[in-house]
Amino acid sequence: ISDSWNVHSESREALMAGERDATVLSDLARGRLRSKRGELEDALNGRFLPHHSFLLTEHLSHLDYLDESIDRVSALIEQYLADHQDAIVLLDTIPGVGQRTAEMLLAEIGTDMSRFPSAKHLASWAGMCPGQNESGGKRRSGKTRKGSRWLRQTLVEMAHAAAKTKGTYLASQYRRIAARRGKKRALMAVGHTILVLAYHILMRRQPYQDRGAAYFDKLEQHRVERRLVKRLERMGYEVALQPSATTG
């Protein structure tokens, strides 16, 4: 029964209607599943008794109920946020932020950023700033302070999505930090950046302008040049740097 659950929806419906021929059921597959008809036929072979059909119907009915419940909740959320659609559209311009996560972000921080003197104050209130624990020149802990658990989860979810985008500043930031400090800290750092971006976007009422994946390379252009020159010199080359068109 567990294997039968994973087949195409039309096959499930035919199975529930009384069809038991595995070949007929597998032929109902559509799209990419048609290339796996042999595997589907194997999955559909076996006992499927009346109580299996009853249980499967109950499961599908429960899923239908959940879909309807989600639609009702979504409609209510849209009703409450009807006056803030412009803010949602602006936040949606940030890589990794979608309509639902933008709604969740607004539900936690609101749209009036004037109550926070700066983006740093917002990040501190949200618990997205690393704590300071330094003594004798040694930093012992960088744990973040307690803040809104729901807001943090939303920001980490956004960071996950942003890290998978291509050619963006946020994805580049994630890879850069993850390579040095690990994935968890990288996600927190990207989440912090998204929160800061949201603050400025809501304050200025302007869409996000991406800095590009090469931002960090440009920011540290001279350091990168020096490192590459040293590598070439170790290989026996003589390098004479000339000013680029961008630096004059």
Rosetta blueprint (number, residue, H / E / L):
1 I L
2 S H
3 D H
4 S H
5 W H
6 N L
7 V L
8 H L
9 S H
10 E H
11 S H
12 R H
13 E H
14 A H
15 L H
16 M H
17 A H
18 G L
19 E L
20 R L
21 D L
22 A H
23 T H
24 V H
25 L H
26 S H
27 D L
28 L L
29 A L
30 R L
31 G H
32 R H
33 L H
34 R H
35 S H
36 K H
37 R H
38 G H
39 E H
40 L H
41 E H
42 D H
43 A H
44 L H
45 N L
46 G L
47 R L
48 F L
49 L L
50 P H
51 H H
52 H H
53 S H
54 F H
55 L H
56 L H
57 T H
58 E H
59 H H
60 L H
61 S H
62 H H
63 L H
64 D H
65 Y H
66 L H
67 D H
68 E H
69 S H
70 I H
71 D H
72 R H
73 V H
74 S H
75 A H
76 L H
77 I H
78 E H
79 Q H
80 Y H
81 L L
82 A H
83 D H
84 H H
85 Q H
86 D H
87 A H
88 I H
89 V H
90 L H
91 L H
92 D L
93 T L
94 I L
95 P L
96 G L
97 V L
98 G L
99 Q H
100 R H
101 T H
102 A H
103 E H
104 M H
105 L H
106 L H
107 A H
108 E H
109 I H
110 G L
111 T L
112 D L
113 M H
114 S H
115 R H
116 F L
117 P L
118 S L
119 A H
120 K H
121 H H
122 L H
123 A H
124 S H
125 W H
126 A H
127 G L
128 M L
129 C L
130 P E
131 G L
132 Q L
133 N E
134 E E
135 S E
136 G L
137 G L
138 K E
139 R E
140 R E
141 S E
142 G L
143 K L
144 T E
145 R L
146 K L
147 G L
148 S L
149 R H
150 W H
151 L H
152 R H
153 Q H
154 T H
155 L H
156 V H
157 E H
158 M H
159 A H
160 H H
161 A H
162 A H
163 A H
164 K L
165 T L
166 K L
167 G L
168 T L
169 Y H
170 L H
171 A H
172 S H
173 Q H
174 Y H
175 R H
176 R H
177 I H
178 A H
179 A H
180 R H
181 R H
182 G L
183 K H
184 K H
185 R H
186 A H
187 L H
188 M H
189 A H
190 V H
191 G H
192 H H
193 T H
194 I H
195 L H
196 V H
197 L H
198 A H
199 Y H
200 H H
201 I H
202 L H
203 M H
204 R H
205 R L
206 Q L
207 P L
208 Y L
209 Q L
210 D L
211 R L
212 G L
213 A L
214 A L
215 Y H
216 F H
217 D H
218 K H
219 L H
220 E L
221 Q H
222 H H
223 R H
224 V H
225 E H
226 R H
227 R H
228 L H
229 V H
230 K H
231 R H
232 L H
233 E H
234 R H
235 M L
236 G L
237 Y L
238 E L
239 V L
240 A L
241 L L
242 Q L
243 P L
244 S L
245 A L
246 T L
247 T L
248 G L
